[in-house]
Amino acid sequence: MAPSREELEKMASTPRGAYALMLVVAALLFVGWALLYFGRFLGNGPVR
């Protein structure tokens, strides 16, 4: 049985919720990386 027009429209739409979740996770990863890099590694100064 072929999919109906409504089903085809649903399959063609983009998953905006998944994209929003990916952006939130990417932002959290970047913030965590920045805190580690600038707070811990650069805060300790050069290698002894």
DAJO-V369111 format. One record per backbone hydrogen bond with DSSP energy under -1.0 kcal/mol. NH is the residue of the N-H (numbers start at 1). CO is the residue of the C=O. Records with the same first field share a line. If there is no record, write none. Layout:
NH: CO  CO
//
This chain:
8: 4
9: 5
10: 6
11: 7
12: 8
13: 9
16: 14
19: 15
20: 16
21: 17
22: 18
23: 19
24: 20
25: 21
26: 22
27: 23
28: 24
29: 25
30: 26
31: 27
32: 28
33: 29
34: 30
35: 31
36: 32
37: 33
38: 34
39: 35
40: 36
41: 36
42: 37
//
